[in-house]
């Protein structure tokens, strides 16, 4: 992890806690998908460590509630397609087979999706990116691993003249925007 680990508020959910909105099976599939979309590699932690699936699960009960039916149908379609084409549900497949299923979805050739696989793939990708790099207040970007991955120094409410220079690395602000009184917390 880039930068020193700082005290950060307790996560909104305990690691290993049951999903809030998705079924256990749906959540397992979603976790496996997120881990392949933004994998942990030599660049650092990915969507799994950022708990992007937890962000999506939580948001499906609030801000992304209109996407809940698409997730129910889409996650079932992914497991069905994986079972038919690769011989096992998505989460049980090896990484290479999972990547092949996701590639088929991205190209729109995976079957069983409504309106099509590419539409659901794009929804998954968008929400996984959000969950990996969002303000941690929303339940993703756990321990700021997403911000560390892209070397984002954090929310700024003020900067000095020196911090605005191109050759100066900004000091880390390992806080949510909502830790500042300047920002009002949204209603849950």
For each residue, the residues with C-beta under 8 A, 3 or more apart:
1: 5 44 45 143 145 148
2: 44 148 149 151
3: 148 172 174
4: 172
5: 1 143
6: 172 174
7:
8: 136 143 144 174 175
9: 136 176 179
10:
11: 14 15 51 136 139 142
12: 58 139
13: 17 20 54 58 139
14: 11 17
15: 11 51
16:
17: 13 14
18: 24
19: 22 23 24 26 27 54 57
20: 13 57 58 61
21: 57 58 60 61 68
22: 19 26 27 30 57 60 71 75
23: 19 26 27
24: 18 19 27 28
25: 28 29 79
26: 19 22 23 29 30 71 72 75 76
27: 19 22 23 24 30 31 53 57
28: 24 25 31 32 91
29: 25 26 32 33 75 78 79 89 90 91
30: 22 26 27 33 34 53 56 57 71 75 124
31: 27 28 34 35 48 53 91
32: 28 29 35 36 90 91 98
33: 29 30 36 37 53 78 90 98 102 124 128
34: 30 31 37 38 47 48 52 53 56 124 128 131 132
35: 31 32 38 39 40 46 47 48
36: 32 33 39 95 98 99 102
37: 33 34 47 102 124 125 128
38: 34 35 46 47 50 52 128 129 132
39: 35 36 46 47 95
40: 35 44 45 46 48 49
41: 44 46
42:
43: 149
44: 1 2 40 41 145 148 149
45: 1 40 48 49 50 145 148 149
46: 35 38 39 40 41 49 50 132 149
47: 34 35 37 38 39 50 52 53 128 131 132
48: 31 34 35 40 45 51 52 53
49: 40 45 46 142 143 145
50: 38 45 46 47 55 131 132 133 140 141 142 145 146
51: 11 15 48 54 55 131 139 140 141 142
52: 34 38 47 48 55 56 127 128 130 131 132 140
53: 27 30 31 33 34 47 48 56 57 128 131
54: 13 19 51 57 58 131 139 140 142
55: 50 51 52 58 59 127 130 131 134 138 139 140 141
56: 30 34 52 53 59 60 64 71 127 128 130 131 140
57: 19 20 21 22 27 30 53 54 60 61
58: 12 13 20 21 54 55 61 62 138 139
59: 55 56 62 63 64 127 130 131 138 139
60: 21 22 56 57 64 65 67 68 71
61: 20 21 57 58 65 68
62: 58 59 65 188
63: 59
64: 56 59 60 67 68 127
65: 60 61 62 68
66:
67: 60 64 70 71 123 127
68: 21 60 61 64 65 71 72
69: 72 73
70: 67 73 74 120 123
71: 22 26 30 56 60 67 68 74 75
72: 26 68 69 75 76
73: 69 70 76 77 113 114
74: 70 71 77 78 113 120 123 124
75: 22 26 29 30 71 72 78 79
76: 26 72 73 79 80
77: 73 74 80 81 110 112 113 114 117 120
78: 29 33 74 75 81 82 90 101 105 110 120
79: 25 29 75 76 82 83 89 90
80: 76 77 83 84 112
81: 77 78 84 85 101 104 105 110 111 112 113 117
82: 78 79 85 86 88 89 90 93 97 98 101
83: 79 80 86 87 88 89
84: 80 81
85: 81 82 100 101 104 110
86: 82 83 93 97 100 101
87: 83
88: 82 83 92 93 97
89: 29 79 82 83 92 93
90: 29 32 33 78 79 82 93 98 101
91: 28 29 31 32
92: 88 89
93: 82 86 88 89 90 97 98 101
94: 97 98
95: 36 39 98 99
96: 99 100
97: 82 86 88 93 94 100 101
98: 32 33 36 82 90 93 94 95 101 102
99: 36 95 96 102 103
100: 85 86 96 97 103 104
101: 78 81 82 85 86 90 93 97 98 104 105 110
102: 33 36 37 98 99 105 106 121
103: 99 100 106 107
104: 81 85 100 101 107 109 110 117
105: 78 81 101 102 108 110 113 117 118 120 121
106: 102 103 117 118 121
107: 103 104 110 117 118
108: 105 116 117 118
109: 104 117
110: 77 78 81 85 101 104 105 107 113 117
111: 81 117
112: 77 80 81 117
113: 73 74 77 81 105 110 116 117 119 120
114: 73 77
115: 119
116: 108 113 119 120
117: 77 81 104 105 106 107 108 109 110 111 112 113 120 121
118: 105 106 107 108 121 122
119: 113 115 116 122 123
120: 70 74 77 78 105 113 116 117 123 124
121: 102 105 106 117 118 124 125
122: 118 119 125 126
123: 67 70 74 119 120 126 127
124: 30 33 34 37 74 120 121 127 128
125: 37 121 122 128 129
126: 122 123 129 130
127: 52 55 56 59 64 67 123 124 130 131
128: 33 34 37 38 47 52 53 56 124 125 131 132
129: 38 125 126 132 133
130: 52 55 56 59 126 127 133 134 140
131: 34 47 50 51 52 53 54 55 56 59 127 128 134 138 139 140 141
132: 34 38 46 47 50 52 128 129 140 141 145 146 149
133: 50 129 130 140 141 146 147 149 150 152
134: 55 130 131 138 140 141 146
135: 138 141 155 176 177 178
136: 8 9 11 139 140 141 142 144 176
137: 176 177 178 185
138: 55 58 59 131 134 135 141
139: 11 12 13 51 54 55 58 59 131 136
140: 50 51 52 54 55 56 130 131 132 133 134 136 146
141: 50 51 55 131 132 133 134 135 136 138 144 145 146 147
142: 11 49 50 51 54 136 145
143: 1 5 8 49
144: 8 136 141 147 148 154 174
145: 1 44 45 49 50 132 141 142 148 149
146: 50 132 133 134 140 141 149 150 152
147: 133 141 144 150 152 153 154
148: 1 2 3 44 45 144 145 151 152
149: 2 43 44 45 46 132 133 145 146
150: 133 146 147
151: 2 148
152: 133 146 147 148
153: 147 156 169 170 171 172 173
154: 144 147 172 173 174 175
155: 135 173 175 176 177 180
156: 153 159 170 173
157: 180 182
158:
159: 156 163 164 170
160: 163 164
161: 164 165
162: 165 168
163: 159 160 168 170 171
164: 159 160 161 168
165: 161 162 168
166:
167:
168: 162 163 164 165
169: 153
170: 153 156 159 163
171: 153 163
172: 3 4 6 153 154
173: 153 154 155 156
174: 3 6 8 144 154
175: 8 154 155 179 180
176: 9 135 136 137 155 179
177: 135 137 155 180 183
178: 135 137 183 185
179: 9 175 176
180: 155 157 175 177 183
181:
182: 157
183: 177 178 180
184:
185: 137 178
186:
187:
188: 62
